Amino acid sequence: MPEAIVLINTDIGSEEEVLNLLSSIDGVVEAYIVYGVYDLVVKVRASTTEELKDVISSRIRKIPKVRSTLTMIVIEGKSFTK
């Protein structure tokens, strides 16, 4: 199942608003407000690579107050539960 990590920069002070909008997007499975160079870190999962591309390009990047994104496509991963 294709996955990506998307780092998002928002307009100043709009992090929580963007986080709330992300929660309504199918495919967004995790989202966090963070400190540092980026404002949010988002995990996206889809059935196909095309669907993943659509969620990122057509949904996330078009959210008002999203200034920029950096997308990292996951090629291999493992979950750790402790």
Order of alpha helices (4+ residues) and beta strands (2+ residues): beta-alpha-beta-beta-alpha-beta
